[in-house]
Amino acid sequence: MRFFAAAIVFFNHFGRDAVATWPGWFQECLTHGRSAVTFFFMLSGFVLAYSYLDSNSMTGIRTSKGRFYLNRFGRIYPIYFVALLPALLNKSLGLMQGSVEANVFWDFPIAASLLQAWIPAWAAVWNPPAWSLSVEAFFYLVFPLIALRLRQTSIRAILTVVVPLALATAWLRILIQQTHDPLGAFFPLLHLPTFLLGYGIGRLLRDHPRAFTPSVWPFLVTGIITFAAMSLGSNWLSRPATAAILELLFAFLIASLIALRGPLKTLLSHRYLVLLGEASYSLYITHMVAMIFAERVAKKFGLWETPKDSILFVMLGFAGCLVLSVLLFQYLETP
């Protein structure tokens, strides 16, 4: 699922121009590709809760806070910094050639320190998709505190509060975005309820694993409804309402994936799909800098006048980004 979410983010950024003449429902689905980031936030809460929670520990997690922070830093930062390097190199060359001023580097410390989402107007500096890693860093920072404070709280109480809060916040984020205020898209606190909803699903799996009855049908039905909401939802509902519904559907999608059995689970567990899922973070964080570089190369050699308008360029770029992400995962993330 991580791979498919990262792929739809890619095509949201680089596929919409190439399919401008395709059916409206397909274009709408790509437009909702930004919702895949919400799915990542929820999945992050789920994975951390399922992997780290320990009700018998004094800290609420199965490792020390220092070890937890070190593990999270090692997981995200090396690839994150690598994705910043092309922009750093490009601006450095521009400075040496006199084509840019020295002040172009003033916002580099903000991006390098994962603080950009806290200043929404600057959230897209250097590597635009990296804003979500700024939000993730905040989640990692507060997770040990959440685990400690909520370890004695029943899962029913948690979900009773978190579910309506996540839906209301999803609605609110879009309302703010419709005023053209970047706060609604990027500010970390507005994404915290999504993370907490994922945390609640992880707690539910740890505390009540039998609640997830093995079946293929919940996943299929939820997947179809999610696709319909992304493709057609805005035809019937306002965008804030669609965002709230997608928030709930993503929660059901994660829960139904846990209960998935049969040939579909076998297919999704294939080693190549698992590898692509593991490399999805590299795909997400490097795809924009890789594709911008590819566009410049294509224009320089006269291959395409406007590369993003070509479905062939987009698909070749996607294939190249997949290869790059797998290599980065295997040789930089894994060690």
Sine and cosine of phi, psi and omega as CSV:
sin_phi,cos_phi,sin_psi,cos_psi,sin_omega,cos_omega
0.00,0.00,-0.56,0.83,0.02,-1.00
-0.88,0.47,-0.64,0.77,0.01,-1.00
-0.89,0.45,-0.71,0.70,-0.03,-1.00
-0.90,0.43,-0.60,0.80,0.03,-1.00
-0.92,0.40,-0.68,0.73,0.03,-1.00
-0.91,0.42,-0.59,0.81,0.00,-1.00
-0.91,0.42,-0.67,0.75,-0.03,-1.00
-0.94,0.33,-0.48,0.88,0.13,-0.99
-0.91,0.43,-0.69,0.72,0.04,-1.00
-0.83,0.56,-0.77,0.64,-0.07,-1.00
-0.96,0.29,-0.40,0.92,0.14,-0.99
-0.91,0.42,-0.62,0.79,-0.02,-1.00
-0.99,0.17,-0.59,0.81,-0.17,-0.98
-0.80,-0.60,0.03,1.00,-0.05,-1.00
-0.95,-0.31,-0.27,0.96,-0.15,-0.99
-0.93,0.37,-0.60,0.80,0.02,-1.00
-0.92,0.40,-0.59,0.81,-0.05,-1.00
-0.95,0.31,-0.36,0.93,-0.03,-1.00
-0.91,-0.41,0.43,0.90,-0.06,-1.00
-0.86,0.50,-0.41,0.91,0.00,-1.00
-0.99,-0.16,0.04,1.00,0.00,-1.00
-0.98,0.21,0.16,-0.99,-0.02,-1.00
-0.82,0.57,0.54,-0.84,-0.06,-1.00
-0.86,0.50,-0.60,0.80,-0.03,-1.00
-0.90,0.44,-0.55,0.84,0.01,-1.00
-0.94,0.33,-0.68,0.73,0.04,-1.00
-0.90,0.44,-0.61,0.79,0.03,-1.00
-0.90,0.43,-0.62,0.78,0.03,-1.00
-0.88,0.48,-0.69,0.72,0.04,-1.00
-0.91,0.42,-0.60,0.80,0.04,-1.00
-0.86,0.50,-0.60,0.80,0.03,-1.00
-0.98,0.20,0.10,1.00,0.06,-1.00
-0.85,0.53,-0.46,0.89,0.03,-1.00
-0.90,0.44,-0.39,0.92,0.04,-1.00
-0.92,0.39,-0.34,0.94,0.03,-1.00
-0.88,0.47,-0.47,0.88,0.06,-1.00
-0.90,0.43,-0.62,0.78,0.09,-1.00
-0.87,0.50,-0.66,0.75,0.06,-1.00
-0.86,0.50,-0.68,0.74,0.03,-1.00
-0.87,0.49,-0.67,0.74,0.00,-1.00
-0.89,0.46,-0.68,0.73,0.01,-1.00
-0.92,0.40,-0.68,0.74,0.01,-1.00
-0.89,0.45,-0.58,0.81,0.04,-1.00
-0.88,0.47,-0.71,0.71,0.04,-1.00
-0.88,0.48,-0.65,0.76,0.02,-1.00
-0.89,0.45,-0.76,0.65,-0.07,-1.00
-0.90,0.44,-0.69,0.73,0.00,-1.00
-0.90,0.44,-0.68,0.73,0.00,-1.00
-0.90,0.44,-0.72,0.70,-0.04,-1.00
-0.94,0.34,-0.57,0.82,-0.10,-1.00
-1.00,0.07,-0.51,0.86,-0.19,-0.98
-0.90,-0.43,-0.35,0.94,-0.08,-1.00
-0.91,0.41,0.63,-0.78,0.06,-1.00
-0.51,-0.86,0.97,-0.24,-0.07,-1.00
-0.92,0.38,-0.30,0.95,-0.01,-1.00
-1.00,0.01,-0.13,0.99,-0.01,-1.00
-1.00,0.05,0.57,-0.82,0.02,-1.00
-0.91,0.42,-0.44,0.90,-0.02,-1.00
-1.00,-0.05,-0.20,0.98,-0.02,-1.00
1.00,0.01,-0.18,0.98,0.04,-1.00
-0.80,-0.60,0.31,-0.95,-0.16,-0.99
-1.00,0.08,0.13,0.99,0.04,-1.00
-0.60,-0.80,0.15,-0.99,0.05,-1.00
-0.95,0.30,0.39,-0.92,0.03,-1.00
-0.88,0.48,-0.63,0.77,0.00,-1.00
-0.88,0.48,-0.70,0.72,0.01,-1.00
-0.92,0.40,-0.63,0.78,0.03,-1.00
-0.87,0.49,-0.75,0.66,-0.01,-1.00
-0.89,0.45,-0.63,0.78,0.01,-1.00
-0.91,0.42,-0.67,0.74,0.03,-1.00
-0.89,0.46,-0.68,0.73,-0.01,-1.00
-0.92,0.39,-0.65,0.76,0.04,-1.00
-0.88,0.48,-0.72,0.70,0.01,-1.00
-0.91,0.42,-0.45,0.89,-0.01,-1.00
-0.96,0.28,-0.67,0.74,-0.16,-0.99
-0.96,-0.29,-0.50,0.87,-0.26,-0.97
-0.97,0.22,-0.64,0.77,-0.02,-1.00
-0.83,0.56,-0.74,0.67,0.02,-1.00
-0.92,0.38,-0.61,0.79,0.02,-1.00
-0.84,0.54,-0.73,0.68,-0.04,-1.00
-0.94,0.34,-0.61,0.79,0.06,-1.00
-0.84,0.54,-0.63,0.78,-0.01,-1.00
-0.94,0.35,-0.33,0.94,0.06,-1.00
-0.99,0.12,-0.39,0.92,-0.15,-0.99
-0.88,0.47,-0.66,0.75,0.01,-1.00
-0.85,0.52,-0.68,0.74,0.03,-1.00
-0.91,0.41,-0.63,0.78,0.03,-1.00
-0.90,0.44,-0.68,0.74,0.01,-1.00
-0.91,0.41,-0.69,0.73,-0.02,-1.00
-0.88,0.47,-0.70,0.71,-0.01,-1.00
-0.95,0.32,-0.54,0.84,0.04,-1.00
-0.92,0.40,-0.67,0.74,0.05,-1.00
-0.90,0.43,-0.64,0.77,0.04,-1.00
-0.88,0.47,-0.62,0.79,0.02,-1.00
-0.92,0.40,-0.67,0.74,0.00,-1.00
-0.91,0.42,-0.56,0.83,-0.01,-1.00
-1.00,0.07,-0.11,0.99,0.02,-1.00
0.99,0.16,0.22,0.98,-0.03,-1.00
-1.00,0.00,-0.21,0.98,0.07,-1.00
-0.73,-0.69,0.36,-0.93,0.02,-1.00
-1.00,0.00,0.36,-0.93,-0.02,-1.00
-0.89,0.45,-0.40,0.92,-0.06,-1.00
-0.96,0.30,-0.04,1.00,0.05,-1.00
-0.93,0.38,-0.25,0.97,-0.03,-1.00
-1.00,-0.06,0.00,1.00,-0.13,-0.99
-0.89,0.46,-0.50,0.87,-0.06,-1.00
-1.00,-0.09,0.04,1.00,0.01,-1.00
-0.88,0.48,-0.69,0.72,0.02,-1.00
-0.85,0.53,-0.52,0.85,0.02,-1.00
-0.91,0.41,-0.72,0.69,0.01,-1.00
-0.93,0.36,-0.68,0.74,-0.05,-1.00
-0.91,0.41,-0.46,0.89,-0.02,-1.00
-0.99,-0.11,0.15,0.99,0.08,-1.00
0.88,0.48,0.62,0.79,-0.03,-1.00
-0.94,-0.34,-0.01,1.00,-0.19,-0.98
-0.90,0.44,-0.53,0.85,-0.04,-1.00
-0.93,0.37,-0.35,0.94,0.02,-1.00
-0.97,0.22,-0.20,0.98,0.07,-1.00
-0.85,-0.53,0.98,0.18,-0.21,-0.98
-0.77,0.64,-0.56,0.83,-0.01,-1.00
-0.91,0.41,-0.35,0.94,-0.01,-1.00
-0.93,-0.36,0.22,0.98,-0.14,-0.99
-0.88,0.47,-0.46,0.89,-0.09,-1.00
-0.99,-0.14,0.28,0.96,-0.04,-1.00
-0.92,0.39,0.57,-0.82,0.09,-1.00
0.92,0.39,-0.92,0.40,0.02,-1.00
-0.73,-0.68,0.99,-0.13,-0.17,-0.98
-0.77,0.64,-0.70,0.72,-0.01,-1.00
-0.89,0.45,-0.27,0.96,-0.07,-1.00
-0.93,0.37,-0.21,0.98,0.02,-1.00
-0.84,0.54,-0.58,0.81,-0.05,-1.00
-0.94,0.35,-0.43,0.90,0.07,-1.00
-0.96,0.29,-0.48,0.88,0.14,-0.99
-0.89,0.45,-0.65,0.76,0.05,-1.00
-0.93,0.37,-0.69,0.72,0.02,-1.00
-0.86,0.50,-0.65,0.76,0.01,-1.00
-0.86,0.51,-0.62,0.78,0.07,-1.00
-0.90,0.44,-0.68,0.73,0.04,-1.00
-0.86,0.50,-0.69,0.72,0.01,-1.00
-0.89,0.46,-0.61,0.79,-0.02,-1.00
-0.89,0.45,-0.67,0.74,-0.11,-0.99
-1.00,-0.05,-0.17,0.98,-0.07,-1.00
-0.85,0.53,-0.73,0.69,0.03,-1.00
-0.85,0.52,-0.59,0.81,0.04,-1.00
-0.92,0.38,-0.68,0.74,0.04,-1.00
-0.87,0.49,-0.71,0.70,-0.01,-1.00
-0.87,0.49,-0.65,0.76,-0.01,-1.00
-0.94,0.35,-0.73,0.69,-0.07,-1.00
-0.94,0.34,-0.51,0.86,-0.10,-1.00
-0.97,-0.24,0.09,1.00,-0.12,-0.99
-0.91,0.41,-0.45,0.89,0.02,-1.00
-0.99,-0.16,0.01,1.00,0.00,-1.00
-1.00,0.07,0.71,-0.70,-0.03,-1.00
-0.92,0.40,0.50,-0.86,0.01,-1.00
-0.90,0.44,-0.52,0.85,0.04,-1.00
-0.90,0.44,-0.68,0.73,0.01,-1.00
-0.91,0.42,-0.64,0.77,0.00,-1.00
-0.89,0.46,-0.77,0.64,-0.05,-1.00
-0.93,0.38,-0.54,0.84,0.02,-1.00
-0.87,0.49,-0.58,0.82,0.01,-1.00
-1.00,0.05,-0.70,0.72,-0.18,-0.98
-0.95,0.31,-0.64,0.77,-0.07,-1.00
-0.87,0.50,-0.83,0.56,0.03,-1.00
-0.90,0.43,-0.54,0.84,0.03,-1.00
-0.91,0.42,-0.67,0.74,0.01,-1.00
-0.91,0.42,-0.66,0.75,0.00,-1.00
-0.91,0.41,-0.69,0.72,-0.01,-1.00
-0.91,0.43,-0.63,0.78,-0.01,-1.00
-0.94,0.34,-0.60,0.80,0.07,-1.00
-0.87,0.50,-0.68,0.73,0.05,-1.00
-0.88,0.48,-0.72,0.70,-0.05,-1.00
-0.90,0.44,-0.64,0.77,-0.01,-1.00
-0.84,0.54,-0.69,0.72,-0.02,-1.00
-0.94,0.34,-0.64,0.77,0.05,-1.00
-0.84,0.54,-0.67,0.74,0.01,-1.00
-0.93,0.38,-0.66,0.75,0.01,-1.00
-0.88,0.47,-0.55,0.84,-0.01,-1.00
-0.93,0.36,-0.23,0.97,0.11,-0.99
-1.00,-0.03,0.08,1.00,-0.01,-1.00
0.93,0.38,0.43,0.90,0.08,-1.00
-0.99,-0.10,0.87,-0.50,-0.03,-1.00
-0.91,0.42,-0.22,0.97,0.04,-1.00
-0.81,0.59,-0.66,0.75,-0.08,-1.00
-0.91,0.41,-0.49,0.87,-0.03,-1.00
-1.00,0.07,-0.58,0.82,-0.27,-0.96
-0.90,-0.43,-0.45,0.89,-0.21,-0.98
-0.89,0.47,0.83,-0.56,-0.13,-0.99
-0.84,0.55,-0.64,0.77,-0.05,-1.00
-0.89,0.45,-0.45,0.89,0.01,-1.00
-0.97,0.23,-0.19,0.98,0.05,-1.00
-0.97,-0.25,-0.14,0.99,-0.04,-1.00
-0.87,0.49,-0.67,0.74,0.03,-1.00
-0.86,0.51,-0.54,0.84,0.07,-1.00
-0.89,0.46,-0.72,0.70,0.06,-1.00
-0.87,0.50,-0.68,0.74,-0.01,-1.00
-0.92,0.39,-0.53,0.85,0.07,-1.00
-0.91,0.41,-0.67,0.74,0.10,-1.00
-0.89,0.46,-0.65,0.76,0.07,-1.00
-0.85,0.53,-0.68,0.73,-0.01,-1.00
-0.89,0.46,-0.64,0.77,0.03,-1.00
-0.91,0.41,-0.64,0.77,0.05,-1.00
-0.90,0.44,-0.67,0.74,0.07,-1.00
-0.88,0.47,-0.67,0.74,0.00,-1.00
-0.88,0.48,-0.66,0.75,0.02,-1.00
-0.91,0.41,-0.64,0.77,0.00,-1.00
-0.94,0.35,-0.68,0.74,-0.10,-0.99
-1.00,0.09,-0.53,0.85,-0.09,-1.00
-0.66,-0.75,0.92,0.40,-0.06,-1.00
-0.87,0.49,-0.43,0.90,-0.02,-1.00
-0.96,0.29,-0.17,0.99,0.04,-1.00
-0.93,0.36,-0.31,0.95,-0.03,-1.00
-0.99,-0.16,1.00,0.09,-0.03,-1.00
-0.93,0.38,0.82,-0.57,-0.03,-1.00
-0.86,0.52,0.83,-0.56,0.01,-1.00
-0.17,-0.98,0.47,-0.88,0.06,-1.00
-1.00,-0.04,-0.40,0.91,-0.15,-0.99
-0.92,0.40,-0.67,0.74,0.03,-1.00
-0.85,0.53,-0.63,0.78,0.00,-1.00
-0.92,0.38,-0.70,0.72,0.00,-1.00
-0.89,0.45,-0.73,0.68,-0.03,-1.00
-0.90,0.43,-0.71,0.70,0.00,-1.00
-0.90,0.43,-0.64,0.77,0.03,-1.00
-0.88,0.47,-0.69,0.72,0.01,-1.00
-0.90,0.43,-0.69,0.73,0.00,-1.00
-0.91,0.40,-0.63,0.78,0.03,-1.00
-0.89,0.45,-0.70,0.71,0.04,-1.00
-0.88,0.48,-0.67,0.74,0.02,-1.00
-0.90,0.44,-0.65,0.76,0.00,-1.00
-0.91,0.42,-0.63,0.78,0.00,-1.00
-0.95,0.30,-0.54,0.84,-0.09,-1.00
-1.00,0.00,-0.58,0.82,-0.16,-0.99
-0.80,-0.60,-0.16,0.99,-0.13,-0.99
-0.83,0.56,-0.64,0.77,-0.05,-1.00
-0.94,0.34,-0.23,0.97,0.07,-1.00
-0.96,0.28,-0.43,0.90,-0.07,-1.00
-0.93,-0.36,-0.45,0.89,-0.13,-0.99
-0.80,-0.59,0.32,-0.95,0.12,-0.99
-0.94,0.35,0.33,-0.94,0.01,-1.00
-0.90,0.43,-0.62,0.79,0.09,-1.00
-0.87,0.49,-0.66,0.75,0.02,-1.00
-0.91,0.42,-0.65,0.76,0.03,-1.00
-0.88,0.47,-0.66,0.75,0.01,-1.00
-0.89,0.46,-0.67,0.75,0.01,-1.00
-0.91,0.42,-0.66,0.75,0.01,-1.00
-0.91,0.41,-0.66,0.76,0.03,-1.00
-0.90,0.44,-0.58,0.82,0.06,-1.00
-0.85,0.53,-0.73,0.69,0.00,-1.00
-0.93,0.37,-0.65,0.76,0.00,-1.00
-0.90,0.43,-0.61,0.79,0.04,-1.00
-0.89,0.46,-0.62,0.78,0.04,-1.00
-0.89,0.45,-0.71,0.70,0.04,-1.00
-0.91,0.42,-0.58,0.81,-0.01,-1.00
-0.90,0.44,-0.69,0.72,0.03,-1.00
-0.90,0.43,-0.70,0.71,-0.01,-1.00
-0.90,0.43,-0.66,0.75,-0.02,-1.00
-0.95,0.32,-0.47,0.88,0.04,-1.00
-0.92,0.39,-0.57,0.82,0.05,-1.00
-0.89,0.46,-0.63,0.78,-0.06,-1.00
-1.00,0.07,-0.05,1.00,-0.10,-0.99
-0.89,0.45,0.68,-0.73,0.05,-1.00
-0.67,-0.74,0.16,-0.99,0.11,-0.99
1.00,0.01,-0.24,-0.97,-0.07,-1.00
-0.86,0.52,-0.56,0.83,-0.02,-1.00
-0.91,0.41,-0.63,0.77,0.06,-1.00
-0.91,0.42,-0.64,0.77,0.04,-1.00
-0.87,0.50,-0.67,0.74,0.02,-1.00
-0.89,0.45,-0.74,0.67,-0.03,-1.00
-0.93,0.36,-0.31,0.95,0.02,-1.00
-1.00,-0.07,0.09,1.00,0.02,-1.00
-0.86,0.51,0.60,-0.80,-0.14,-0.99
-0.87,0.49,-0.51,0.86,0.02,-1.00
-0.95,0.31,-0.64,0.77,0.06,-1.00
-0.93,0.37,-0.59,0.80,0.06,-1.00
-0.89,0.47,-0.68,0.73,0.03,-1.00
-0.88,0.48,-0.69,0.72,0.02,-1.00
-0.90,0.44,-0.60,0.80,0.06,-1.00
-0.90,0.43,-0.66,0.75,0.01,-1.00
-0.92,0.38,-0.51,0.86,0.00,-1.00
-1.00,0.02,0.05,1.00,-0.09,-1.00
-0.90,0.44,-0.54,0.84,0.03,-1.00
-0.90,0.44,-0.70,0.72,0.05,-1.00
-0.88,0.47,-0.65,0.76,0.04,-1.00
-0.87,0.49,-0.71,0.70,-0.05,-1.00
-0.90,0.44,-0.72,0.69,-0.18,-0.98
-0.99,0.10,-0.33,0.95,-0.05,-1.00
-0.95,-0.31,-0.19,0.98,-0.17,-0.98
-0.90,0.43,-0.56,0.83,-0.07,-1.00
-0.95,0.31,-0.71,0.70,0.01,-1.00
-0.92,0.40,-0.58,0.81,0.01,-1.00
-0.92,0.40,-0.67,0.75,-0.05,-1.00
-0.96,0.28,-0.57,0.82,0.08,-1.00
-0.89,0.46,-0.66,0.75,0.06,-1.00
-0.89,0.45,-0.69,0.72,0.00,-1.00
-0.89,0.46,-0.62,0.78,0.04,-1.00
-0.88,0.48,-0.68,0.73,-0.01,-1.00
-0.90,0.43,-0.66,0.76,0.02,-1.00
-0.90,0.44,-0.71,0.71,-0.03,-1.00
-0.88,0.47,-0.65,0.76,0.02,-1.00
-0.94,0.33,-0.64,0.77,-0.03,-1.00
-0.88,0.48,-0.63,0.77,-0.04,-1.00
-1.00,-0.08,0.15,0.99,0.08,-1.00
0.93,0.36,0.41,0.91,-0.02,-1.00
-0.96,0.26,-0.65,0.76,0.06,-1.00
-0.61,-0.80,0.68,-0.73,0.07,-1.00
-0.96,0.28,-0.68,0.73,0.09,-1.00
-0.78,-0.63,1.00,0.04,-0.13,-0.99
-0.82,0.57,-0.61,0.79,-0.08,-1.00
-0.92,0.39,-0.25,0.97,0.04,-1.00
-0.99,0.13,-0.16,0.99,-0.07,-1.00
-0.98,-0.18,0.85,-0.53,0.04,-1.00
-0.91,0.41,-0.51,0.86,0.04,-1.00
-0.90,0.43,-0.71,0.71,0.04,-1.00
-0.87,0.49,-0.70,0.72,-0.04,-1.00
-0.89,0.46,-0.71,0.71,-0.04,-1.00
-0.94,0.35,-0.64,0.77,0.08,-1.00
-0.90,0.43,-0.64,0.77,0.05,-1.00
-0.89,0.45,-0.66,0.75,0.02,-1.00
-0.89,0.46,-0.69,0.72,0.03,-1.00
-0.88,0.48,-0.68,0.73,0.03,-1.00
-0.90,0.44,-0.64,0.77,0.03,-1.00
-0.91,0.41,-0.57,0.82,0.07,-1.00
-0.89,0.46,-0.72,0.69,0.00,-1.00
-0.88,0.47,-0.71,0.70,0.01,-1.00
-0.87,0.49,-0.69,0.73,-0.06,-1.00
-0.92,0.40,-0.63,0.78,0.02,-1.00
-0.92,0.40,-0.67,0.74,0.02,-1.00
-0.89,0.45,-0.69,0.73,0.03,-1.00
-0.90,0.44,-0.64,0.77,0.02,-1.00
-0.89,0.45,-0.72,0.69,-0.10,-0.99
-0.96,0.29,-0.57,0.82,-0.13,-0.99
-0.95,-0.32,-0.17,0.99,0.04,-1.00
-0.84,-0.54,-0.73,0.68,0.00,-1.00
-0.94,0.33,-0.76,0.65,-0.14,-0.99
-0.89,0.45,-0.73,0.68,0.02,-1.00
-0.84,0.54,0.00,0.00,0.00,0.00
